[in-house]
Amino acid sequence: MNSKELYKKLQEKKFILSGPCVIENEYMIMHLAEEIKKITEDLDFTYIFKASFDKANRTSLSSYRGPGLEEGLRILEKVKKEFNLPLTTDIHESSQASALADVIDIIQVPAFLCRQTDLLIATAKTDRIVNIKKAQFLDGKDMIHPLTKVKESGNNKIMLTERGSMFGLGNLVVDFRQIIDMKEFGYPVIMDVTHSTQKPSALGGTSGGDRKYAPYMAKLANAVGVDGFFFEVHENPEEALSDGYNMVYLKDFRKILESVK
């Protein structure tokens, strides 16, 4: 399925972007892709596998970042071939765009980088679907500007993601009016369910969070007409190398998706 066909499919039917926060090892990635695919197929959701090859914005220099671009793309390409799944992952630098375009179907611009003009232009020119995450410091209405940068760079296959807004120090809140406002632009809007439960840098050198709120975030977003859902999932979040506090358990994922089905 090419990017144009995939984008049309995502416009027509609710979809799931899901996987672990970061690639920890090949076995873990293949196992999660297989299990999540079974769940989403049973519930008739379009599914895009997600995992990061590099977490370039970790709080601490000593935090695990991932296997890097080359090894990460090798593993993600294996997921695509073995399970016939479209893929999404983060871009951090303009120089990564061409390599990502060879493997990735939806290139995700991280929230902290959503105003970076050169990054948006480079991502747009890959002709892949571009998912721009709303910065924690931006109003949803202001996402018209990153969106326009991508569109005027020749790419109209755009999606926007809500992931919460800063509220005081070390806390995020979700104002669901943001989803309504962004949907008025006429592009698919995604709810990043698990990152919205995050507490950035709340644990000193790492971020905290509380996954118990994730099912409620999903149901509230569904009520205001969100087009897709982003979930980070792990078999054992307590042992995860990144974002463990807000990732949901694989064993609970089916029930969560059933609640929005």
C-alpha positions in Angstrom: 0.0 0.0 0.0 1.5 3.3 -1.0 1.3 6.5 1.1 -1.6 7.9 -0.9 -3.7 4.8 -0.4 -2.8 4.5 3.3 -3.7 8.2 3.9 -7.1 7.7 2.2 -7.7 4.7 4.4 -6.9 6.6 7.5 -9.3 9.4 6.5 -12.1 6.9 6.2 -11.8 4.7 9.3 -10.6 5.0 12.9 -7.0 3.8 13.3 -4.4 2.9 15.9 -0.8 3.8 16.1 0.8 1.6 18.7 4.0 0.0 19.9 6.7 0.5 22.6 8.3 3.9 23.3 11.6 2.8 22.0 13.2 -0.2 20.3 14.8 -2.2 23.1 15.7 -5.3 21.2 14.5 -7.1 18.1 12.6 -9.9 19.8 10.5 -7.4 21.9 9.6 -5.5 18.8 8.6 -8.5 16.8 6.5 -9.9 19.7 4.6 -6.7 20.3 3.9 -6.1 16.6 2.5 -9.6 16.3 0.3 -9.4 19.4 -1.0 -5.9 18.8 -1.8 -6.8 15.2 -4.0 -9.7 16.4 -5.9 -7.3 18.8 -6.5 -4.6 16.2 -7.5 -7.0 13.5 -10.0 -8.7 15.8 -11.5 -5.2 16.6 -11.3 -4.0 12.9 -9.0 -1.1 13.4 -6.5 0.0 10.8 -3.1 -0.5 12.6 0.2 1.3 12.2 3.2 0.0 14.2 5.1 2.5 16.2 8.6 2.4 17.8 11.4 5.0 18.1 15.0 4.2 16.9 16.3 7.1 19.0 14.8 9.0 21.9 16.8 12.2 21.3 15.0 14.2 23.9 15.6 12.1 27.0 15.9 14.2 30.2 19.3 12.7 31.3 22.4 12.1 29.2 22.6 8.6 30.8 19.1 7.5 29.8 18.7 4.8 27.1 18.1 6.3 23.7 17.7 3.3 21.4 19.7 1.4 18.8 20.2 4.3 16.4 19.0 5.0 12.8 20.6 2.2 10.9 19.9 -0.7 13.2 16.5 0.7 14.1 15.3 0.9 10.5 16.6 -2.7 9.9 14.3 -3.9 12.7 11.4 -1.8 11.7 11.7 -3.0 8.1 11.6 -6.6 9.4 8.3 -5.8 11.1 6.9 -4.4 7.9 7.9 -7.4 5.8 6.9 -10.1 8.3 3.6 -8.7 9.5 2.6 -6.5 6.5 2.2 -3.5 8.7 2.7 0.2 7.9 5.2 2.0 10.2 5.6 5.2 12.0 8.6 6.6 13.9 10.1 10.0 15.0 12.3 12.2 12.9 14.8 14.4 14.9 17.0 15.9 12.2 16.5 16.9 8.6 19.4 14.7 7.5 17.3 11.6 8.6 14.5 12.3 6.2 15.7 10.4 3.1 16.7 7.3 5.1 13.3 7.2 6.9 11.4 7.6 3.6 12.8 4.3 2.4 11.1 2.3 5.2 8.6 4.5 7.1 5.1 5.2 6.0 4.2 8.0 8.5 7.0 10.2 9.7 6.3 11.8 13.0 7.5 15.2 14.0 8.0 15.3 17.8 6.0 17.9 19.8 9.1 19.9 20.9 10.2 20.1 17.2 6.9 21.0 15.6 7.9 24.6 14.8 11.3 23.7 13.3 10.9 24.9 9.7 13.7 23.0 8.1 12.7 19.8 9.7 9.1 20.2 8.5 10.2 21.0 5.0 12.5 18.0 4.8 9.8 15.7 6.1 7.3 17.1 3.7 9.5 16.5 0.7 9.8 12.7 1.5 6.2 12.5 0.2 5.4 10.3 3.2 2.4 11.0 5.5 3.5 13.6 8.0 2.2 13.4 11.6 2.9 16.7 13.5 2.5 16.4 17.2 1.2 19.5 18.9 3.8 21.1 21.2 2.9 21.2 24.9 3.2 25.0 24.7 1.0 25.6 21.7 -2.7 26.2 21.3 -4.4 23.8 18.9 -5.4 26.7 16.6 -1.7 27.6 16.2 -1.0 24.3 14.6 -2.2 25.9 11.4 1.3 27.2 11.0 3.3 23.9 11.1 0.6 22.4 9.0 0.9 25.2 6.4 4.7 24.7 6.3 4.2 21.1 5.2 1.4 21.8 2.8 3.3 24.7 1.1 6.3 22.4 0.8 4.2 20.2 -1.5 2.7 17.6 0.8 -0.9 17.5 1.7 -0.9 14.1 3.5 -0.9 15.6 7.0 -2.1 14.5 10.4 -2.0 16.3 13.8 -1.6 14.8 17.2 -2.8 16.1 20.6 -0.6 15.1 23.5 -1.5 17.5 26.3 -0.5 21.0 27.4 1.9 22.1 30.2 0.1 23.0 33.3 2.4 24.3 36.0 5.6 22.4 36.4 6.0 18.7 35.6 2.4 18.1 34.7 0.3 17.9 31.5 -3.5 18.4 31.1 -5.6 17.7 28.0 -8.1 20.4 26.9 -10.3 18.5 24.5 -11.2 21.8 22.8 -7.8 21.4 21.1 -9.0 18.4 19.2 -12.2 20.1 18.1 -10.2 23.2 16.9 -7.6 21.1 15.0 -10.3 19.0 13.3 -11.6 22.2 11.7 -8.4 22.3 9.6 -9.8 19.3 7.7 -7.0 16.8 8.5 -7.1 13.6 10.6 -6.5 14.3 14.3 -4.9 11.7 16.6 -5.1 11.5 20.4 -1.8 10.5 22.0 -3.4 8.7 24.9 -0.4 7.6 26.8 1.9 10.6 26.5 -1.0 12.7 27.8 -0.7 10.9 31.1 3.0 11.8 31.3 4.6 14.0 34.0 7.7 15.4 32.2 10.9 15.3 34.3 8.9 14.6 37.4 11.3 12.0 38.7 14.4 14.1 38.5 16.4 12.6 35.6 13.3 10.8 34.1 9.7 11.5 33.4 6.9 10.1 35.4 3.2 9.5 34.6 0.2 7.5 35.5 -1.2 5.0 33.0 -4.5 4.5 34.9 -5.8 7.6 33.2 -5.2 6.3 29.7 -8.5 4.5 29.1 -10.4 7.7 30.2 -8.3 9.8 27.8 -9.2 7.5 25.0 -12.9 7.5 25.7 -13.0 11.3 26.1 -11.2 11.8 22.8 -13.5 9.4 21.1 -16.5 11.4 22.4 -15.2 14.6 20.6 -14.6 12.7 17.3 -10.9 12.0 17.2 -9.8 10.1 14.1 -7.0 7.9 15.5 -5.4 6.8 18.8 -1.8 6.7 19.7 -0.9 4.2 22.5 2.5 3.2 23.7 2.3 -0.5 24.8 4.7 -2.7 26.6 4.5 -6.3 28.0 6.1 -5.2 31.3 6.2 -1.4 31.6 8.0 -1.5 35.0 11.0 -2.9 33.1 10.7 -0.5 30.1 13.8 1.5 29.2 11.8 4.6 28.4 8.3 6.0 29.4 7.4 3.0 31.6 5.1 5.0 33.9 2.7 5.9 31.2 2.8 2.9 28.8 -0.1 0.5 29.1 0.2 -3.2 29.7 -0.1 -5.4 26.6 -2.5 -7.6 28.6 -4.9 -4.7 29.1 -4.8 -3.3 25.6 -7.6 -5.3 24.1 -10.0 -4.1 26.8 -8.9 -0.5 26.3 -9.6 -0.6 22.6 -12.9 -2.3 23.2 -14.0 0.6 25.3 -13.6 3.0 22.3 -14.9 0.6 19.7 
